[in-house]
């Protein structure tokens, strides 16, 4: 993955494990600020601790209000 603009911020749903975690790590390595989103706070915190992401937000993307709140948090 080529380097990203310095101001890039990515929100990765399911970023705490599996493919989402791999995507988060690759984006982080490329220079993006990454917020991982998911339902399990402990898993998300592990992604942040590992360096795959810088921020975490708990939400269920099947719930529009929950997802909207998480996006607003990541945008701040």
GROMACS elastic network, one bead per residue, 0.5 to 0.9 nm:
[ bonds ]
;  ai    aj funct       b0    kb
    1     4     6  0.85672   500
    1    26     6  0.73273   500
    1    27     6  0.79651   500
    1    29     6  0.87827   500
    1    30     6  0.65331   500
    2    30     6  0.64189   500
    3     6     6  0.85706   500
    3    27     6  0.87565   500
    3    29     6  0.83007   500
    3    31     6  0.61200   500
    3    32     6  0.84277   500
    4     7     6  0.81533   500
    4     8     6  0.65773   500
    4    27     6  0.82248   500
    4    30     6  0.58875   500
    4    31     6  0.57084   500
    4    32     6  0.63780   500
    5     8     6  0.56282   500
    5    31     6  0.74090   500
    5    32     6  0.75869   500
    6     9     6  0.87834   500
    6    31     6  0.64790   500
    6    32     6  0.68347   500
    6    33     6  0.85748   500
    7    31     6  0.86783   500
    7    32     6  0.72156   500
    7    33     6  0.77881   500
    8    31     6  0.75616   500
    8    33     6  0.62284   500
    8    34     6  0.85239   500
    9    32     6  0.54246   500
    9    34     6  0.57248   500
    9    35     6  0.76049   500
    9    74     6  0.85420   500
    9    75     6  0.84811   500
   10    24     6  0.81568   500
   10    27     6  0.75774   500
   10    28     6  0.87648   500
   10    32     6  0.65114   500
   10    33     6  0.62036   500
   10    35     6  0.62227   500
   10    36     6  0.83349   500
   10    74     6  0.88124   500
   11    15     6  0.83988   500
   11    24     6  0.84678   500
   11    33     6  0.86841   500
   11    34     6  0.59578   500
   11    36     6  0.58829   500
   11    37     6  0.69389   500
   11    71     6  0.77424   500
   11    74     6  0.72983   500
   12    15     6  0.51611   500
   12    16     6  0.87733   500
   12    20     6  0.65132   500
   12    21     6  0.82783   500
   12    23     6  0.76590   500
   12    24     6  0.64622   500
   12    34     6  0.72717   500
   12    35     6  0.63342   500
   12    37     6  0.59050   500
   12    38     6  0.86432   500
   13    16     6  0.82231   500
   13    20     6  0.67225   500
   13    35     6  0.86721   500
   13    36     6  0.60915   500
   13    38     6  0.59954   500
   13    61     6  0.79225   500
   14    17     6  0.66171   500
   14    18     6  0.80416   500
   14    19     6  0.80331   500
   14    20     6  0.51229   500
   14    21     6  0.72994   500
   14    36     6  0.69500   500
   14    37     6  0.58040   500
   14    38     6  0.51179   500
   14    39     6  0.81911   500
   14    44     6  0.87530   500
   15    18     6  0.76546   500
   15    19     6  0.75553   500
   15    22     6  0.77832   500
   15    23     6  0.73897   500
   15    24     6  0.60480   500
   15    25     6  0.89523   500
   15    35     6  0.80876   500
   15    37     6  0.58774   500
   15    38     6  0.67639   500
   15    43     6  0.88511   500
   15    44     6  0.71030   500
   15    47     6  0.75244   500
   15    52     6  0.87119   500
   15    53     6  0.83782   500
   15    56     6  0.88551   500
   16    19     6  0.89083   500
   16    20     6  0.64666   500
   16    21     6  0.51599   500
   16    22     6  0.89532   500
   16    24     6  0.83879   500
   16    36     6  0.64451   500
   16    37     6  0.73242   500
   16    38     6  0.68072   500
   16    40     6  0.80006   500
   16    41     6  0.86984   500
   16    42     6  0.87431   500
   16    43     6  0.52585   500
   16    45     6  0.78974   500
   16    46     6  0.73393   500
   16    47     6  0.54920   500
   16    48     6  0.85832   500
   16    52     6  0.88349   500
   16    56     6  0.88146   500
   17    20     6  0.58129   500
   17    22     6  0.75689   500
   17    43     6  0.71781   500
   17    44     6  0.80835   500
   17    47     6  0.76844   500
   18    21     6  0.53881   500
   18    22     6  0.64502   500
   18    23     6  0.88050   500
   19    22     6  0.50327   500
   19    23     6  0.61455   500
   19    24     6  0.85439   500
   20    23     6  0.50837   500
   20    24     6  0.60941   500
   20    25     6  0.86097   500
   20    36     6  0.83241   500
   21    25     6  0.61286   500
   21    26     6  0.85846   500
   21    36     6  0.81634   500
   21    47     6  0.69787   500
   21    52     6  0.68633   500
   21    53     6  0.85379   500
   22    25     6  0.51460   500
   22    26     6  0.61824   500
   22    27     6  0.86303   500
   22    52     6  0.78194   500
   23    26     6  0.51167   500
   23    27     6  0.61204   500
   23    28     6  0.84795   500
   23    52     6  0.85231   500
   24    27     6  0.52215   500
   24    28     6  0.60512   500
   24    29     6  0.85172   500
   24    34     6  0.64664   500
   24    35     6  0.80731   500
   24    36     6  0.71975   500
   24    47     6  0.84203   500
   24    52     6  0.54457   500
   24    53     6  0.60827   500
   25    28     6  0.50618   500
   25    29     6  0.60338   500
   25    30     6  0.85478   500
   25    34     6  0.84785   500
   25    47     6  0.84826   500
   25    50     6  0.88485   500
   25    51     6  0.71729   500
   25    53     6  0.66380   500
   26    29     6  0.50717   500
   26    30     6  0.61646   500
   26    31     6  0.87967   500
   26    32     6  0.89387   500
   26    52     6  0.76125   500
   27    30     6  0.50027   500
   27    31     6  0.64549   500
   27    32     6  0.54743   500
   27    33     6  0.77806   500
   27    34     6  0.70802   500
   27    52     6  0.81211   500
   27    53     6  0.85338   500
   28    31     6  0.52222   500
   28    33     6  0.61292   500
   28    34     6  0.61080   500
   28    51     6  0.76633   500
   28    52     6  0.59874   500
   28    53     6  0.62601   500
   28    54     6  0.81369   500
   29    32     6  0.73228   500
   29    51     6  0.88498   500
   29    52     6  0.78597   500
   32    53     6  0.89705   500
   33    53     6  0.70694   500
   33    54     6  0.62909   500
   33    55     6  0.81499   500
   34    52     6  0.76703   500
   34    54     6  0.54878   500
   34    55     6  0.63726   500
   34    56     6  0.83746   500
   34    74     6  0.89451   500
   35    48     6  0.85523   500
   35    53     6  0.58184   500
   35    54     6  0.60534   500
   35    56     6  0.51574   500
   35    57     6  0.70103   500
   35    74     6  0.65024   500
   36    44     6  0.64519   500
   36    45     6  0.89965   500
   36    47     6  0.77267   500
   36    48     6  0.81033   500
   36    52     6  0.87630   500
   36    53     6  0.64044   500
   36    54     6  0.81072   500
   36    55     6  0.63854   500
   36    57     6  0.63089   500
   36    58     6  0.84178   500
   37    40     6  0.88563   500
   37    41     6  0.89284   500
   37    44     6  0.71759   500
   37    55     6  0.88417   500
   37    56     6  0.59525   500
   37    58     6  0.57242   500
   37    59     6  0.64324   500
   37    60     6  0.83813   500
   37    61     6  0.86701   500
   37    67     6  0.88145   500
   37    70     6  0.75506   500
   37    71     6  0.89677   500
   38    41     6  0.73061   500
   38    43     6  0.83880   500
   38    44     6  0.69257   500
   38    56     6  0.81895   500
   38    57     6  0.68315   500
   38    58     6  0.52157   500
   38    59     6  0.54766   500
   38    60     6  0.64273   500
   38    61     6  0.78722   500
   39    43     6  0.86278   500
   39    44     6  0.83420   500
   39    57     6  0.84551   500
   39    58     6  0.52594   500
   39    59     6  0.53464   500
   39    60     6  0.57531   500
   39    61     6  0.87292   500
   40    43     6  0.55107   500
   40    44     6  0.64273   500
   40    45     6  0.87885   500
   40    58     6  0.68393   500
   40    59     6  0.85761   500
   41    44     6  0.50626   500
   41    45     6  0.60472   500
   41    46     6  0.86001   500
   41    56     6  0.78441   500
   41    57     6  0.76945   500
   41    58     6  0.60480   500
   42    45     6  0.50728   500
   42    46     6  0.62612   500
   42    47     6  0.88048   500
   43    46     6  0.51116   500
   43    47     6  0.64904   500
   43    48     6  0.89300   500
   44    47     6  0.50833   500
   44    48     6  0.64844   500
   44    49     6  0.87134   500
   44    53     6  0.86675   500
   44    55     6  0.84937   500
   44    56     6  0.58162   500
   44    57     6  0.76728   500
   44    58     6  0.79507   500
   45    48     6  0.50767   500
   45    49     6  0.61183   500
   45    50     6  0.85913   500
   45    53     6  0.89782   500
   45    55     6  0.82462   500
   45    56     6  0.66404   500
   46    50     6  0.60627   500
   46    51     6  0.86839   500
   46    52     6  0.87988   500
   47    50     6  0.51970   500
   47    51     6  0.64901   500
   47    52     6  0.53567   500
   47    53     6  0.59479   500
   47    54     6  0.83996   500
   47    55     6  0.88573   500
   47    56     6  0.82668   500
   48    51     6  0.52607   500
   48    52     6  0.58027   500
   48    54     6  0.53911   500
   48    55     6  0.62652   500
   48    56     6  0.69961   500
   49    52     6  0.76353   500
   49    53     6  0.78862   500
   49    54     6  0.82893   500
   50    53     6  0.76631   500
   51    54     6  0.67910   500
   53    56     6  0.74770   500
   55    74     6  0.78723   500
   56    74     6  0.82810   500
   57    70     6  0.58230   500
   57    71     6  0.84839   500
   57    73     6  0.75633   500
   57    74     6  0.75113   500
   58    66     6  0.84107   500
   58    67     6  0.87550   500
   58    70     6  0.69451   500
   59    62     6  0.87518   500
   59    63     6  0.79425   500
   59    66     6  0.53320   500
   59    67     6  0.57126   500
   59    68     6  0.88803   500
   59    69     6  0.80554   500
   59    70     6  0.62634   500
   60    63     6  0.55351   500
   60    64     6  0.80662   500
   60    65     6  0.89744   500
   60    66     6  0.60134   500
   60    67     6  0.62069   500
   61    64     6  0.64049   500
   61    65     6  0.86567   500
   61    66     6  0.67973   500
   61    67     6  0.50122   500
   61    68     6  0.85822   500
   62    66     6  0.81770   500
   62    67     6  0.76300   500
   63    66     6  0.53247   500
   63    67     6  0.62294   500
   63    68     6  0.86189   500
   64    67     6  0.51417   500
   64    68     6  0.59914   500
   64    69     6  0.85414   500
   65    68     6  0.50898   500
   65    69     6  0.61425   500
   65    70     6  0.86767   500
   66    69     6  0.52239   500
   66    70     6  0.63430   500
   66    71     6  0.87912   500
   67    70     6  0.51197   500
   67    71     6  0.62352   500
   67    72     6  0.86399   500
   68    71     6  0.51637   500
   68    72     6  0.62004   500
   68    73     6  0.86305   500
   69    72     6  0.51130   500
   69    73     6  0.62221   500
   69    74     6  0.87257   500
   70    73     6  0.50168   500
   70    74     6  0.62099   500
   70    75     6  0.85780   500
   71    74     6  0.50613   500
   71    75     6  0.60944   500
   71    76     6  0.87815   500
   72    75     6  0.50239   500
   72    76     6  0.64226   500
   73    76     6  0.53825   500
